[in-house]
Amino acid sequence: MTKSKFVFDKLAKIFEQGLVSYKDLSNEILNILKSKRDEIVFKMKLTSKDETDILSKRVENIEKNMEKLKKKITTKAKRAKKS
């Protein structure tokens, strides 16, 4: 119950600050969830902070590359002309 209360408190603060747009709200929720995930990983002592930071940067780079590739695929995809 306390963990869900934490998330609800964070969401309440977001609404109080007046974040109205969907994109801002979704980014803020993702940031909250990522920070909670990092806290859990640190508590479990699975990796050190440096290792986690390096791995998160790698994941971010891979996600950026995937987005670029998706954009290239969608722009290059053309329909064949009917004869």
PDB file of N, CA, C and O in Angstrom, chain B, residues numbered from 101:
ATOM      1  N   MET B 101       0.821  -1.188   0.000  1.00  0.00           N
ATOM      2  CA  MET B 101       0.000   0.000   0.000  1.00  0.00           C
ATOM      3  C   MET B 101       0.864   1.251   0.000  1.00  0.00           C
ATOM      4  O   MET B 101       0.527   2.240  -0.650  1.00  0.00           O
ATOM      5  N   THR B 102       1.987   1.214   0.731  1.00  0.00           N
ATOM      6  CA  THR B 102       2.843   2.395   0.792  1.00  0.00           C
ATOM      7  C   THR B 102       3.504   2.675  -0.545  1.00  0.00           C
ATOM      8  O   THR B 102       3.742   3.832  -0.889  1.00  0.00           O
ATOM      9  N   LYS B 103       3.803   1.622  -1.306  1.00  0.00           N
ATOM     10  CA  LYS B 103       4.417   1.822  -2.613  1.00  0.00           C
ATOM     11  C   LYS B 103       3.433   2.474  -3.574  1.00  0.00           C
ATOM     12  O   LYS B 103       3.807   3.369  -4.332  1.00  0.00           O
ATOM     13  N   SER B 104       2.191   2.038  -3.548  1.00  0.00           N
ATOM     14  CA  SER B 104       1.201   2.661  -4.424  1.00  0.00           C
ATOM     15  C   SER B 104       0.899   4.083  -3.968  1.00  0.00           C
ATOM     16  O   SER B 104       0.588   4.948  -4.786  1.00  0.00           O
ATOM     17  N   LYS B 105       0.991   4.323  -2.671  1.00  0.00           N
ATOM     18  CA  LYS B 105       0.772   5.674  -2.159  1.00  0.00           C
ATOM     19  C   LYS B 105       1.858   6.608  -2.681  1.00  0.00           C
ATOM     20  O   LYS B 105       1.585   7.767  -2.997  1.00  0.00           O
ATOM     21  N   PHE B 106       3.090   6.104  -2.772  1.00  0.00           N
ATOM     22  CA  PHE B 106       4.180   6.904  -3.309  1.00  0.00           C
ATOM     23  C   PHE B 106       3.882   7.345  -4.743  1.00  0.00           C
ATOM     24  O   PHE B 106       4.064   8.510  -5.095  1.00  0.00           O
ATOM     25  N   VAL B 107       3.428   6.407  -5.557  1.00  0.00           N
ATOM     26  CA  VAL B 107       3.116   6.722  -6.954  1.00  0.00           C
ATOM     27  C   VAL B 107       1.958   7.711  -7.030  1.00  0.00           C
ATOM     28  O   VAL B 107       1.998   8.647  -7.828  1.00  0.00           O
ATOM     29  N   PHE B 108       0.935   7.518  -6.215  1.00  0.00           N
ATOM     30  CA  PHE B 108      -0.196   8.443  -6.222  1.00  0.00           C
ATOM     31  C   PHE B 108       0.220   9.839  -5.762  1.00  0.00           C
ATOM     32  O   PHE B 108      -0.260  10.839  -6.296  1.00  0.00           O
ATOM     33  N   ASP B 109       1.108   9.907  -4.775  1.00  0.00           N
ATOM     34  CA  ASP B 109       1.592  11.207  -4.322  1.00  0.00           C
ATOM     35  C   ASP B 109       2.349  11.927  -5.438  1.00  0.00           C
ATOM     36  O   ASP B 109       2.184  13.131  -5.636  1.00  0.00           O
ATOM     37  N   LYS B 110       3.170  11.187  -6.155  1.00  0.00           N
ATOM     38  CA  LYS B 110       3.910  11.781  -7.276  1.00  0.00           C
ATOM     39  C   LYS B 110       2.945  12.278  -8.353  1.00  0.00           C
ATOM     40  O   LYS B 110       3.116  13.371  -8.893  1.00  0.00           O
ATOM     41  N   LEU B 111       1.929  11.465  -8.662  1.00  0.00           N
ATOM     42  CA  LEU B 111       0.951  11.880  -9.670  1.00  0.00           C
ATOM     43  C   LEU B 111       0.182  13.112  -9.218  1.00  0.00           C
ATOM     44  O   LEU B 111      -0.114  13.990 -10.028  1.00  0.00           O
ATOM     45  N   ALA B 112      -0.143  13.184  -7.935  1.00  0.00           N
ATOM     46  CA  ALA B 112      -0.851  14.356  -7.404  1.00  0.00           C
ATOM     47  C   ALA B 112       0.004  15.611  -7.538  1.00  0.00           C
ATOM     48  O   ALA B 112      -0.506  16.681  -7.872  1.00  0.00           O
ATOM     49  N   LYS B 113       1.300  15.480  -7.279  1.00  0.00           N
ATOM     50  CA  LYS B 113       2.195  16.625  -7.433  1.00  0.00           C
ATOM     51  C   LYS B 113       2.250  17.085  -8.879  1.00  0.00           C
ATOM     52  O   LYS B 113       2.299  18.284  -9.157  1.00  0.00           O
ATOM     53  N   ILE B 114       2.244  16.131  -9.794  1.00  0.00           N
ATOM     54  CA  ILE B 114       2.274  16.472 -11.219  1.00  0.00           C
ATOM     55  C   ILE B 114       1.037  17.274 -11.592  1.00  0.00           C
ATOM     56  O   ILE B 114       1.138  18.292 -12.277  1.00  0.00           O
ATOM     57  N   PHE B 115      -0.127  16.822 -11.146  1.00  0.00           N
ATOM     58  CA  PHE B 115      -1.365  17.531 -11.461  1.00  0.00           C
ATOM     59  C   PHE B 115      -1.393  18.910 -10.808  1.00  0.00           C
ATOM     60  O   PHE B 115      -1.920  19.862 -11.384  1.00  0.00           O
ATOM     61  N   GLU B 116      -0.829  19.017  -9.612  1.00  0.00           N
ATOM     62  CA  GLU B 116      -0.787  20.305  -8.939  1.00  0.00           C
ATOM     63  C   GLU B 116       0.075  21.299  -9.697  1.00  0.00           C
ATOM     64  O   GLU B 116      -0.227  22.492  -9.724  1.00  0.00           O
ATOM     65  N   GLN B 117       1.131  20.820 -10.306  1.00  0.00           N
ATOM     66  CA  GLN B 117       2.029  21.704 -11.044  1.00  0.00           C
ATOM     67  C   GLN B 117       1.419  22.146 -12.362  1.00  0.00           C
ATOM     68  O   GLN B 117       1.946  23.050 -13.011  1.00  0.00           O
ATOM     69  N   GLY B 118       0.359  21.549 -12.754  1.00  0.00           N
ATOM     70  CA  GLY B 118      -0.347  21.989 -13.946  1.00  0.00           C
ATOM     71  C   GLY B 118       0.161  21.397 -15.244  1.00  0.00           C
ATOM     72  O   GLY B 118       0.004  21.999 -16.306  1.00  0.00           O
ATOM     73  N   LEU B 119       0.763  20.235 -15.172  1.00  0.00           N
ATOM     74  CA  LEU B 119       1.190  19.580 -16.399  1.00  0.00           C
ATOM     75  C   LEU B 119      -0.052  19.029 -17.088  1.00  0.00           C
ATOM     76  O   LEU B 119      -0.667  18.072 -16.618  1.00  0.00           O
ATOM     77  N   VAL B 120      -0.402  19.637 -18.186  1.00  0.00           N
ATOM     78  CA  VAL B 120      -1.660  19.298 -18.821  1.00  0.00           C
ATOM     79  C   VAL B 120      -1.459  18.386 -20.026  1.00  0.00           C
ATOM     80  O   VAL B 120      -2.239  17.459 -20.246  1.00  0.00           O
ATOM     81  N   SER B 121      -0.433  18.643 -20.792  1.00  0.00           N
ATOM     82  CA  SER B 121      -0.301  17.894 -22.035  1.00  0.00           C
ATOM     83  C   SER B 121       0.028  16.433 -21.767  1.00  0.00           C
ATOM     84  O   SER B 121       0.691  16.093 -20.787  1.00  0.00           O
ATOM     85  N   TYR B 122      -0.443  15.602 -22.640  1.00  0.00           N
ATOM     86  CA  TYR B 122      -0.283  14.155 -22.497  1.00  0.00           C
ATOM     87  C   TYR B 122       1.190  13.770 -22.549  1.00  0.00           C
ATOM     88  O   TYR B 122       1.632  12.899 -21.801  1.00  0.00           O
ATOM     89  N   LYS B 123       1.951  14.416 -23.428  1.00  0.00           N
ATOM     90  CA  LYS B 123       3.358  14.067 -23.589  1.00  0.00           C
ATOM     91  C   LYS B 123       4.134  14.370 -22.317  1.00  0.00           C
ATOM     92  O   LYS B 123       4.940  13.548 -21.881  1.00  0.00           O
ATOM     93  N   ASP B 124       3.909  15.533 -21.712  1.00  0.00           N
ATOM     94  CA  ASP B 124       4.580  15.872 -20.466  1.00  0.00           C
ATOM     95  C   ASP B 124       4.204  14.891 -19.372  1.00  0.00           C
ATOM     96  O   ASP B 124       5.056  14.452 -18.599  1.00  0.00           O
ATOM     97  N   LEU B 125       2.947  14.554 -19.313  1.00  0.00           N
ATOM     98  CA  LEU B 125       2.468  13.633 -18.283  1.00  0.00           C
ATOM     99  C   LEU B 125       3.086  12.253 -18.456  1.00  0.00           C
ATOM    100  O   LEU B 125       3.528  11.646 -17.480  1.00  0.00           O
ATOM    101  N   SER B 126       3.123  11.753 -19.680  1.00  0.00           N
ATOM    102  CA  SER B 126       3.690  10.424 -19.908  1.00  0.00           C
ATOM    103  C   SER B 126       5.185  10.413 -19.627  1.00  0.00           C
ATOM    104  O   SER B 126       5.703   9.442 -19.075  1.00  0.00           O
ATOM    105  N   ASN B 127       5.889  11.488 -20.001  1.00  0.00           N
ATOM    106  CA  ASN B 127       7.323  11.559 -19.705  1.00  0.00           C
ATOM    107  C   ASN B 127       7.574  11.577 -18.207  1.00  0.00           C
ATOM    108  O   ASN B 127       8.496  10.923 -17.719  1.00  0.00           O
ATOM    109  N   GLU B 128       6.769  12.312 -17.489  1.00  0.00           N
ATOM    110  CA  GLU B 128       6.930  12.400 -16.042  1.00  0.00           C
ATOM    111  C   GLU B 128       6.658  11.051 -15.376  1.00  0.00           C
ATOM    112  O   GLU B 128       7.377  10.663 -14.454  1.00  0.00           O
ATOM    113  N   ILE B 129       5.645  10.342 -15.825  1.00  0.00           N
ATOM    114  CA  ILE B 129       5.337   9.021 -15.266  1.00  0.00           C
ATOM    115  C   ILE B 129       6.473   8.046 -15.551  1.00  0.00           C
ATOM    116  O   ILE B 129       6.860   7.267 -14.679  1.00  0.00           O
ATOM    117  N   LEU B 130       7.008   8.088 -16.768  1.00  0.00           N
ATOM    118  CA  LEU B 130       8.127   7.206 -17.098  1.00  0.00           C
ATOM    119  C   LEU B 130       9.346   7.521 -16.243  1.00  0.00           C
ATOM    120  O   LEU B 130      10.050   6.609 -15.810  1.00  0.00           O
ATOM    121  N   ASN B 131       9.601   8.794 -15.996  1.00  0.00           N
ATOM    122  CA  ASN B 131      10.734   9.166 -15.147  1.00  0.00           C
ATOM    123  C   ASN B 131      10.555   8.651 -13.725  1.00  0.00           C
ATOM    124  O   ASN B 131      11.509   8.171 -13.112  1.00  0.00           O
ATOM    125  N   ILE B 132       9.349   8.747 -13.204  1.00  0.00           N
ATOM    126  CA  ILE B 132       9.070   8.252 -11.856  1.00  0.00           C
ATOM    127  C   ILE B 132       9.295   6.749 -11.787  1.00  0.00           C
ATOM    128  O   ILE B 132       9.919   6.247 -10.852  1.00  0.00           O
ATOM    129  N   LEU B 133       8.781   6.035 -12.785  1.00  0.00           N
ATOM    130  CA  LEU B 133       8.926   4.580 -12.786  1.00  0.00           C
ATOM    131  C   LEU B 133      10.385   4.157 -12.955  1.00  0.00           C
ATOM    132  O   LEU B 133      10.827   3.189 -12.336  1.00  0.00           O
ATOM    133  N   LYS B 134      11.131   4.877 -13.790  1.00  0.00           N
ATOM    134  CA  LYS B 134      12.548   4.558 -13.958  1.00  0.00           C
ATOM    135  C   LYS B 134      13.325   4.783 -12.670  1.00  0.00           C
ATOM    136  O   LYS B 134      14.203   3.992 -12.326  1.00  0.00           O
ATOM    137  N   SER B 135      13.008   5.853 -11.963  1.00  0.00           N
ATOM    138  CA  SER B 135      13.717   6.114 -10.716  1.00  0.00           C
ATOM    139  C   SER B 135      13.400   5.041  -9.676  1.00  0.00           C
ATOM    140  O   SER B 135      14.288   4.610  -8.940  1.00  0.00           O
ATOM    141  N   LYS B 136      12.145   4.611  -9.612  1.00  0.00           N
ATOM    142  CA  LYS B 136      11.790   3.535  -8.682  1.00  0.00           C
ATOM    143  C   LYS B 136      12.491   2.238  -9.066  1.00  0.00           C
ATOM    144  O   LYS B 136      12.950   1.501  -8.193  1.00  0.00           O
ATOM    145  N   ARG B 137      12.576   1.955 -10.358  1.00  0.00           N
ATOM    146  CA  ARG B 137      13.277   0.760 -10.824  1.00  0.00           C
ATOM    147  C   ARG B 137      14.743   0.810 -10.412  1.00  0.00           C
ATOM    148  O   ARG B 137      15.301  -0.183  -9.944  1.00  0.00           O
ATOM    149  N   ASP B 138      15.366   1.984 -10.591  1.00  0.00           N
ATOM    150  CA  ASP B 138      16.769   2.129 -10.208  1.00  0.00           C
ATOM    151  C   ASP B 138      16.961   1.930  -8.709  1.00  0.00           C
ATOM    152  O   ASP B 138      17.934   1.308  -8.283  1.00  0.00           O
ATOM    153  N   GLU B 139      16.042   2.454  -7.914  1.00  0.00           N
ATOM    154  CA  GLU B 139      16.131   2.268  -6.468  1.00  0.00           C
ATOM    155  C   GLU B 139      16.071   0.786  -6.100  1.00  0.00           C
ATOM    156  O   GLU B 139      16.825   0.322  -5.244  1.00  0.00           O
ATOM    157  N   ILE B 140      15.187   0.062  -6.738  1.00  0.00           N
ATOM    158  CA  ILE B 140      15.052  -1.376  -6.460  1.00  0.00           C
ATOM    159  C   ILE B 140      16.321  -2.114  -6.849  1.00  0.00           C
ATOM    160  O   ILE B 140      16.786  -2.982  -6.109  1.00  0.00           O
ATOM    161  N   VAL B 141      16.885  -1.779  -8.003  1.00  0.00           N
ATOM    162  CA  VAL B 141      18.111  -2.437  -8.460  1.00  0.00           C
ATOM    163  C   VAL B 141      19.248  -2.141  -7.495  1.00  0.00           C
ATOM    164  O   VAL B 141      20.030  -3.033  -7.164  1.00  0.00           O
ATOM    165  N   PHE B 142      19.346  -0.896  -7.041  1.00  0.00           N
ATOM    166  CA  PHE B 142      20.416  -0.554  -6.103  1.00  0.00           C
ATOM    167  C   PHE B 142      20.248  -1.265  -4.771  1.00  0.00           C
ATOM    168  O   PHE B 142      21.232  -1.688  -4.163  1.00  0.00           O
ATOM    169  N   LYS B 143      19.006  -1.401  -4.311  1.00  0.00           N
ATOM    170  CA  LYS B 143      18.760  -2.095  -3.047  1.00  0.00           C
ATOM    171  C   LYS B 143      19.103  -3.577  -3.146  1.00  0.00           C
ATOM    172  O   LYS B 143      19.575  -4.185  -2.185  1.00  0.00           O
ATOM    173  N   MET B 144      18.862  -4.142  -4.308  1.00  0.00           N
ATOM    174  CA  MET B 144      19.158  -5.558  -4.500  1.00  0.00           C
ATOM    175  C   MET B 144      20.648  -5.792  -4.732  1.00  0.00           C
ATOM    176  O   MET B 144      21.115  -6.931  -4.700  1.00  0.00           O
ATOM    177  N   LYS B 145      21.380  -4.724  -4.961  1.00  0.00           N
ATOM    178  CA  LYS B 145      22.830  -4.778  -5.195  1.00  0.00           C
ATOM    179  C   LYS B 145      23.178  -5.699  -6.363  1.00  0.00           C
ATOM    180  O   LYS B 145      24.141  -6.463  -6.308  1.00  0.00           O
ATOM    181  N   LEU B 146      22.374  -5.608  -7.412  1.00  0.00           N
ATOM    182  CA  LEU B 146      22.652  -6.401  -8.604  1.00  0.00           C
ATOM    183  C   LEU B 146      23.841  -5.838  -9.363  1.00  0.00           C
ATOM    184  O   LEU B 146      24.688  -6.589  -9.848  1.00  0.00           O
ATOM    185  N   THR B 147      23.905  -4.524  -9.465  1.00  0.00           N
ATOM    186  CA  THR B 147      25.014  -3.876 -10.147  1.00  0.00           C
ATOM    187  C   THR B 147      25.399  -2.627  -9.377  1.00  0.00           C
ATOM    188  O   THR B 147      24.652  -2.135  -8.531  1.00  0.00           O
ATOM    189  N   SER B 148      26.579  -2.132  -9.690  1.00  0.00           N
ATOM    190  CA  SER B 148      26.994  -0.881  -9.072  1.00  0.00           C
ATOM    191  C   SER B 148      26.328   0.277  -9.826  1.00  0.00           C
ATOM    192  O   SER B 148      25.762   0.084 -10.901  1.00  0.00           O
ATOM    193  N   LYS B 149      26.404   1.462  -9.254  1.00  0.00           N
ATOM    194  CA  LYS B 149      25.778   2.623  -9.874  1.00  0.00           C
ATOM    195  C   LYS B 149      26.426   2.927 -11.219  1.00  0.00           C
ATOM    196  O   LYS B 149      25.732   3.262 -12.179  1.00  0.00           O
ATOM    197  N   ASP B 150      27.747   2.812 -11.297  1.00  0.00           N
ATOM    198  CA  ASP B 150      28.453   3.092 -12.550  1.00  0.00           C
ATOM    199  C   ASP B 150      28.017   2.125 -13.646  1.00  0.00           C
ATOM    200  O   ASP B 150      27.768   2.535 -14.780  1.00  0.00           O
ATOM    201  N   GLU B 151      27.927   0.844 -13.306  1.00  0.00           N
ATOM    202  CA  GLU B 151      27.505  -0.150 -14.283  1.00  0.00           C
ATOM    203  C   GLU B 151      26.083   0.117 -14.756  1.00  0.00           C
ATOM    204  O   GLU B 151      25.781  -0.009 -15.942  1.00  0.00           O
ATOM    205  N   THR B 152      25.225   0.482 -13.833  1.00  0.00           N
ATOM    206  CA  THR B 152      23.840   0.773 -14.184  1.00  0.00           C
ATOM    207  C   THR B 152      23.753   1.995 -15.097  1.00  0.00           C
ATOM    208  O   THR B 152      22.987   2.003 -16.061  1.00  0.00           O
ATOM    209  N   ASP B 153      24.538   3.021 -14.788  1.00  0.00           N
ATOM    210  CA  ASP B 153      24.542   4.216 -15.633  1.00  0.00           C
ATOM    211  C   ASP B 153      25.022   3.894 -17.044  1.00  0.00           C
ATOM    212  O   ASP B 153      24.438   4.359 -18.023  1.00  0.00           O
ATOM    213  N   ILE B 154      26.073   3.108 -17.148  1.00  0.00           N
ATOM    214  CA  ILE B 154      26.605   2.733 -18.462  1.00  0.00           C
ATOM    215  C   ILE B 154      25.570   1.924 -19.240  1.00  0.00           C
ATOM    216  O   ILE B 154      25.353   2.159 -20.429  1.00  0.00           O
ATOM    217  N   LEU B 155      24.937   0.973 -18.564  1.00  0.00           N
ATOM    218  CA  LEU B 155      23.933   0.146 -19.237  1.00  0.00           C
ATOM    219  C   LEU B 155      22.723   0.974 -19.660  1.00  0.00           C
ATOM    220  O   LEU B 155      22.170   0.752 -20.737  1.00  0.00           O
ATOM    221  N   SER B 156      22.311   1.916 -18.834  1.00  0.00           N
ATOM    222  CA  SER B 156      21.158   2.751 -19.203  1.00  0.00           C
ATOM    223  C   SER B 156      21.500   3.637 -20.399  1.00  0.00           C
ATOM    224  O   SER B 156      20.641   3.871 -21.250  1.00  0.00           O
ATOM    225  N   LYS B 157      22.726   4.132 -20.481  1.00  0.00           N
ATOM    226  CA  LYS B 157      23.140   4.927 -21.648  1.00  0.00           C
ATOM    227  C   LYS B 157      23.148   4.070 -22.909  1.00  0.00           C
ATOM    228  O   LYS B 157      22.749   4.521 -23.983  1.00  0.00           O
ATOM    229  N   ARG B 158      23.607   2.828 -22.765  1.00  0.00           N
ATOM    230  CA  ARG B 158      23.591   1.923 -23.918  1.00  0.00           C
ATOM    231  C   ARG B 158      22.167   1.671 -24.402  1.00  0.00           C
ATOM    232  O   ARG B 158      21.898   1.676 -25.603  1.00  0.00           O
ATOM    233  N   VAL B 159      21.276   1.455 -23.472  1.00  0.00           N
ATOM    234  CA  VAL B 159      19.874   1.212 -23.832  1.00  0.00           C
ATOM    235  C   VAL B 159      19.290   2.443 -24.516  1.00  0.00           C
ATOM    236  O   VAL B 159      18.569   2.310 -25.505  1.00  0.00           O
ATOM    237  N   GLU B 160      19.586   3.633 -24.011  1.00  0.00           N
ATOM    238  CA  GLU B 160      19.099   4.855 -24.635  1.00  0.00           C
ATOM    239  C   GLU B 160      19.621   4.990 -26.058  1.00  0.00           C
ATOM    240  O   GLU B 160      18.872   5.364 -26.960  1.00  0.00           O
ATOM    241  N   ASN B 161      20.907   4.687 -26.267  1.00  0.00           N
ATOM    242  CA  ASN B 161      21.473   4.759 -27.615  1.00  0.00           C
ATOM    243  C   ASN B 161      20.810   3.754 -28.547  1.00  0.00           C
ATOM    244  O   ASN B 161      20.532   4.067 -29.704  1.00  0.00           O
ATOM    245  N   ILE B 162      20.559   2.563 -28.054  1.00  0.00           N
ATOM    246  CA  ILE B 162      19.897   1.548 -28.877  1.00  0.00           C
ATOM    247  C   ILE B 162      18.486   1.991 -29.234  1.00  0.00           C
ATOM    248  O   ILE B 162      18.051   1.804 -30.370  1.00  0.00           O
ATOM    249  N   GLU B 163      17.756   2.580 -28.271  1.00  0.00           N
ATOM    250  CA  GLU B 163      16.407   3.060 -28.543  1.00  0.00           C
ATOM    251  C   GLU B 163      16.426   4.171 -29.592  1.00  0.00           C
ATOM    252  O   GLU B 163      15.566   4.204 -30.472  1.00  0.00           O
ATOM    253  N   LYS B 164      17.399   5.080 -29.508  1.00  0.00           N
ATOM    254  CA  LYS B 164      17.515   6.154 -30.504  1.00  0.00           C
ATOM    255  C   LYS B 164      17.787   5.574 -31.890  1.00  0.00           C
ATOM    256  O   LYS B 164      17.198   6.009 -32.879  1.00  0.00           O
ATOM    257  N   ASN B 165      18.687   4.586 -31.955  1.00  0.00           N
ATOM    258  CA  ASN B 165      18.997   3.954 -33.231  1.00  0.00           C
ATOM    259  C   ASN B 165      17.772   3.246 -33.811  1.00  0.00           C
ATOM    260  O   ASN B 165      17.544   3.278 -35.020  1.00  0.00           O
ATOM    261  N   MET B 166      16.988   2.609 -32.943  1.00  0.00           N
ATOM    262  CA  MET B 166      15.781   1.931 -33.416  1.00  0.00           C
ATOM    263  C   MET B 166      14.791   2.942 -33.991  1.00  0.00           C
ATOM    264  O   MET B 166      14.172   2.681 -35.023  1.00  0.00           O
ATOM    265  N   GLU B 167      14.636   4.087 -33.338  1.00  0.00           N
ATOM    266  CA  GLU B 167      13.727   5.118 -33.839  1.00  0.00           C
ATOM    267  C   GLU B 167      14.196   5.637 -35.191  1.00  0.00           C
ATOM    268  O   GLU B 167      13.382   5.851 -36.090  1.00  0.00           O
ATOM    269  N   LYS B 168      15.507   5.841 -35.345  1.00  0.00           N
ATOM    270  CA  LYS B 168      16.042   6.300 -36.626  1.00  0.00           C
ATOM    271  C   LYS B 168      15.765   5.279 -37.722  1.00  0.00           C
ATOM    272  O   LYS B 168      15.371   5.639 -38.832  1.00  0.00           O
ATOM    273  N   LEU B 169      15.975   3.998 -37.404  1.00  0.00           N
ATOM    274  CA  LEU B 169      15.735   2.953 -38.386  1.00  0.00           C
ATOM    275  C   LEU B 169      14.264   2.864 -38.761  1.00  0.00           C
ATOM    276  O   LEU B 169      13.929   2.652 -39.927  1.00  0.00           O
ATOM    277  N   LYS B 170      13.382   3.027 -37.774  1.00  0.00           N
ATOM    278  CA  LYS B 170      11.946   3.004 -38.060  1.00  0.00           C
ATOM    279  C   LYS B 170      11.569   4.141 -38.984  1.00  0.00           C
ATOM    280  O   LYS B 170      10.764   3.958 -39.898  1.00  0.00           O
ATOM    281  N   LYS B 171      12.143   5.318 -38.758  1.00  0.00           N
ATOM    282  CA  LYS B 171      11.853   6.472 -39.616  1.00  0.00           C
ATOM    283  C   LYS B 171      12.354   6.232 -41.029  1.00  0.00           C
ATOM    284  O   LYS B 171      11.676   6.570 -41.999  1.00  0.00           O
ATOM    285  N   LYS B 172      13.558   5.640 -41.149  1.00  0.00           N
ATOM    286  CA  LYS B 172      14.106   5.355 -42.475  1.00  0.00           C
ATOM    287  C   LYS B 172      13.232   4.350 -43.221  1.00  0.00           C
ATOM    288  O   LYS B 172      12.977   4.500 -44.415  1.00  0.00           O
ATOM    289  N   ILE B 173      12.779   3.332 -42.508  1.00  0.00           N
ATOM    290  CA  ILE B 173      11.955   2.296 -43.136  1.00  0.00           C
ATOM    291  C   ILE B 173      10.640   2.890 -43.612  1.00  0.00           C
ATOM    292  O   ILE B 173      10.194   2.590 -44.719  1.00  0.00           O
ATOM    293  N   THR B 174      10.017   3.722 -42.802  1.00  0.00           N
ATOM    294  CA  THR B 174       8.724   4.288 -43.188  1.00  0.00           C
ATOM    295  C   THR B 174       8.873   5.283 -44.327  1.00  0.00           C
ATOM    296  O   THR B 174       7.976   5.385 -45.164  1.00  0.00           O
ATOM    297  N   THR B 175       9.983   6.023 -44.386  1.00  0.00           N
ATOM    298  CA  THR B 175      10.155   6.982 -45.476  1.00  0.00           C
ATOM    299  C   THR B 175      10.546   6.294 -46.771  1.00  0.00           C
ATOM    300  O   THR B 175      10.192   6.762 -47.853  1.00  0.00           O
ATOM    301  N   LYS B 176      11.276   5.179 -46.672  1.00  0.00           N
ATOM    302  CA  LYS B 176      11.691   4.458 -47.882  1.00  0.00           C
ATOM    303  C   LYS B 176      10.597   3.559 -48.437  1.00  0.00           C
ATOM    304  O   LYS B 176      10.606   3.219 -49.620  1.00  0.00           O
ATOM    305  N   ALA B 177       9.679   3.186 -47.606  1.00  0.00           N
ATOM    306  CA  ALA B 177       8.609   2.292 -48.041  1.00  0.00           C
ATOM    307  C   ALA B 177       7.680   3.053 -48.991  1.00  0.00           C
ATOM    308  O   ALA B 177       7.017   4.010 -48.592  1.00  0.00           O
ATOM    309  N   LYS B 178       7.642   2.622 -50.230  1.00  0.00           N
ATOM    310  CA  LYS B 178       6.757   3.231 -51.225  1.00  0.00           C
ATOM    311  C   LYS B 178       5.940   2.144 -51.889  1.00  0.00           C
ATOM    312  O   LYS B 178       6.377   1.001 -52.027  1.00  0.00           O
ATOM    313  N   ARG B 179       4.781   2.518 -52.282  1.00  0.00           N
ATOM    314  CA  ARG B 179       3.920   1.556 -52.967  1.00  0.00           C
ATOM    315  C   ARG B 179       4.291   1.490 -54.449  1.00  0.00           C
ATOM    316  O   ARG B 179       4.655   2.494 -55.061  1.00  0.00           O
ATOM    317  N   ALA B 180       4.194   0.312 -54.994  1.00  0.00           N
ATOM    318  CA  ALA B 180       4.491   0.123 -56.408  1.00  0.00           C
ATOM    319  C   ALA B 180       3.348   0.682 -57.236  1.00  0.00           C
ATOM    320  O   ALA B 180       2.180   0.588 -56.860  1.00  0.00           O
ATOM    321  N   LYS B 181       3.707   1.259 -58.361  1.00  0.00           N
ATOM    322  CA  LYS B 181       2.678   1.818 -59.243  1.00  0.00           C
ATOM    323  C   LYS B 181       1.975   0.683 -59.981  1.00  0.00           C
ATOM    324  O   LYS B 181       2.601  -0.290 -60.403  1.00  0.00           O
ATOM    325  N   LYS B 182       0.682   0.829 -60.124  1.00  0.00           N
ATOM    326  CA  LYS B 182      -0.086  -0.162 -60.876  1.00  0.00           C
ATOM    327  C   LYS B 182       0.024   0.168 -62.344  1.00  0.00           C
ATOM    328  O   LYS B 182      -0.063   1.328 -62.745  1.00  0.00           O
ATOM    329  N   SER B 183       0.218  -0.878 -63.152  1.00  0.00           N
ATOM    330  CA  SER B 183       0.347  -0.621 -64.585  1.00  0.00           C
ATOM    331  C   SER B 183      -0.921  -0.904 -65.331  1.00  0.00           C
ATOM    332  O   SER B 183      -0.971  -0.735 -66.550  1.00  0.00           O
TER     333      SER B 183
END
